[in-house]
Amino acid sequence: MLGGEKLEYFTEQDRKVIKGNIPLRDVIEIGHILHETRSFCIGLRTEKRLYVVSCEDETGFSMWLARLQEIQPRQLDSEVCERLI
C-alpha cells in the first residue's frame, strides 16, 4: 500500500498484518526485474537492500510501476537485478 512517504508490504494479500515498509526517500532505483519463480516483479533498490514487489497481473504491474516511477524516476538496471536474485 502506497501511502505518503512509504510503501507498506504485508504478509498476505488480505493486508491485515504489516510485514514492513520501504521509506520512499531511501529508494534510489525502481524498475522491472526478472525473477525465477514470480511474474510481474518490480525492484526497489535502496543503499542497503533490493526489495522485490510481485504483482498479480500485468495490469496491476503497469499501474504500480507507473505510480512508483512518478515518485522516483531513476530506472533500475534489470541485468544487475537478475544477478542479485
ROZAKE-945486 format. One record per residue (C-alpha): residue in three letters; x negated, z negated, y negated. Coordinates in steps of 0.25 Angstrom, whole numbers, padded with zeros to 4 digits, always signed. Each point is the difference from the previous one (the first is absolute). Layout:
ALAXZY;...
***
This chain:
MET+0000+0000+0000;LEU-0006+0004-0013;GLY+0002-0010-0011;GLY-0006-0001-0013;GLU-0015-0001+0002;LYS-0001-0002+0015;LEU+0005+0007+0013;GLU+0005-0010+0010;TYR+0000+0003+0015;PHE+0008-0006+0011;THR-0002-0004+0015;GLU+0013+0008+0004;GLN+0009+0011-0007;ASP+0011-0010-0003;ARG-0009-0006-0011;LYS+0003-0014+0003;VAL-0015-0005+0001;ILE-0010+0004-0010;LYS-0014+0002+0007;GLY-0007+0002-0013;ASN-0002+0008-0012;ILE-0009+0010-0007;PRO-0003-0002-0014;LEU+0001+0014-0006;ARG-0010-0003-0011;ASP-0010-0001+0012;VAL+0003+0013+0006;ILE-0011+0011-0004;GLU+0005+0011+0009;ILE+0013+0005+0006;GLY+0003+0012+0009;HIS+0005+0005+0014;ILE-0008-0004+0012;LEU+0000+0005+0014;HIS+0002-0011+0010;GLU-0002+0000+0015;THR+0014-0006+0004;ARG+0008+0000-0012;SER+0006+0012-0009;PHE+0003+0001-0015;CYS-0011-0010-0004;ILE-0005-0004-0014;GLY-0013-0006-0002;LEU-0002-0010-0012;ARG-0015-0004-0002;THR-0005-0012-0007;GLU-0014-0004-0001;LYS+0002-0009+0012;ARG+0009+0007+0009;LEU+0008+0013+0004;TYR+0015-0003+0001;VAL+0008+0010+0009;VAL+0014+0001-0003;SER+0009+0007+0010;CYS+0013+0007-0004;GLU+0011+0003+0010;ASP+0002+0015-0004;GLU-0005+0011-0009;THR+0010-0003-0011;GLY-0004-0014-0001;PHE-0015+0003+0000;SER+0002+0010-0011;MET+0008-0010-0009;TRP-0010-0011+0002;LEU-0012+0009-0002;ALA+0005+0005-0013;ARG+0004-0013-0005;LEU-0013-0007+0004;GLN-0008+0012-0007;GLU+0008-0002-0013;ILE-0006-0014+0000;GLN-0014+0004+0005;PRO-0004+0014-0001;ARG-0013+0001+0007;GLN+0000+0007+0013;LEU-0005-0006+0013;ASP-0010+0008+0008;SER+0007+0002+0013;GLU-0013+0003+0007;VAL-0005-0013-0003;CYS+0013-0007+0004;GLU-0001+0007+0014;ARG-0013-0006+0003;LEU+0004-0014-0004;ILE+0013+0000+0008;
***
